[in-house]
Amino acid sequence: MSILANLLKKNDLSQETGQIPPGLLQSVSSAAPGKNSRRTYLVIGAVAAAAVAGGGLLVVYLQTRIPSSPSLTRQVIPPQSQMAAKVVETPVPQMQQSSVRTVAAPVTSTLKTKVPVARQTAEKTAPSPRHLQATGAKHATAASTAPRETPAVERKAVVKDRASLDAYLFAARSAEARRDYSQAMHQYRKALEADPHNYRILNNLASTSLSMGMFTDALGYANRALQLKGDYVSALVNGGIAQGRLGNENGARIMLGRAVAVDPVNRMALYNLALSQERSALLDDALSSYRRLSDTGDAQGMLGMARIRERRGEHQDALRLYREVTALPEAGQRVREAARERINVLDR
């Protein structure tokens, strides 16, 4: 009771004197700092709550925004989807199945482990069935129309190097220039042993055999050359000459006619064909062949035409042609001498 009485007494004294009691002043001054700290704590708590809420909203925004971003899906998914579309839908040509299988097998195995998103994207980006059918038709047409490469049979010379073969050929041509046909034949045979499938060497052997009077061998070499190259004009000419020397004029005309058919302006073929026709008394055919030869600028053609006129009894026409032959600057000495000899016979 003494404490309460003291308080009441202090209260009465303060009311009488108008002064604030010291205890009340102390309690009020001690209560002010507590209110300020509480307010500070409330502000800090509000800021922290706002930061937490903002961070949560940002996380939710990012989670809902990233899966629908078109730029990220275009960078990752379409290459895998295109690979899946190519492997599953594109038809493979028959000629390239072996090479495609070795590449496509590991690709399909890796695609099976992809997530469903990639498969859905593949379905969206895959071309339409009509487009795939058209593309497959184009690939199939290209594969069917592409020329099939056949392995070329490489024919190599038996000799160790090309220089030896060239040496044989050079020696053979040098011997021919000296008219040493036996040595030329020997060198050509050595060259043929080095390169058995060379149709040019076989034809050279046929020509050398004709120069040596070995007509049967010449025909054999020519036929072997024609087995390797059927339209070789020089071999046809040599074979026709050999046929004619062996007395088979019909066979000669057949081979020489083939040569003219391949090369209509070949002078050797035309001349030997006209000679064979002249020997067979086919004067009209011979006159036509000699005229074609003369049209090429060969004086032998005009000389042959003069002979045919003479055999027909057309002496004036024959003399005129013989005189034209002697006036031709491109006619050789032997051709002009033959023309002059016939002029002396007919001009008596």
C-alpha angles and dihedrals in degrees: 000000000000093000093051090047091052092052093050089048091053090048091052091048092051093050091049096045097033093231127130113247113249094234092053091049091051093049092050094048091049092049096056098068091052092059092050094052091048090053091050091051091050092052093048091048092050092050091049092049091049091050092050091048092048091049092051092049090050092051091049090049093050093047092052094043105048101061092053096047107122094203094061094047092049092053098050112022109042097063090054092044092049090051090051091049093050094048097044103037110026112092115230119226115239094238092059102039096108094052094043094049093059090055101037097051098069091042094057092047091055093046092058090067095053122113120261091253090068091050092051091049089049090055091051095047097039114110121252120269092249091054091048092049091051091047091048091049091052092050092047092048092049091049093049095045096043111105112251112235112229116203108256115233105235112216111200127188117252091230118093094240141014092243093072092052091049089050091055092050093047091051091049093052092047090053091050090052088055089046088242093141096168091058090044090052090050093051093045090052091052089050090050090053088054094048110020095176098054107118092191092060090048090052091049089053089052091052093048090048090054090052089052093047092248095136098163091052090046091054091048093052091046092051091050090052090050090052087062096040114015097190097048101136097200092054090048090053094048091046091050092049090050091050091051093048089051089054098254100124093164091056089045093055091048094054094041091047089055089052092052091047090055095043112017094186098047104129097203092051094047094046096049092044090053090048092052091049090048092051089050090052091244090142098167092051091044092050090051092049092047090050091053089049091050090051089061089060097257113142090208088071094058091044090053091049089053090052092051090050090050093050089051091053094249094134098164093053089044092052091049092052092046091053091049089053092055089051095052110107093204094053114107126237094257093051093050092048091052090051093049091050091055091046090056091051096048098038097063 
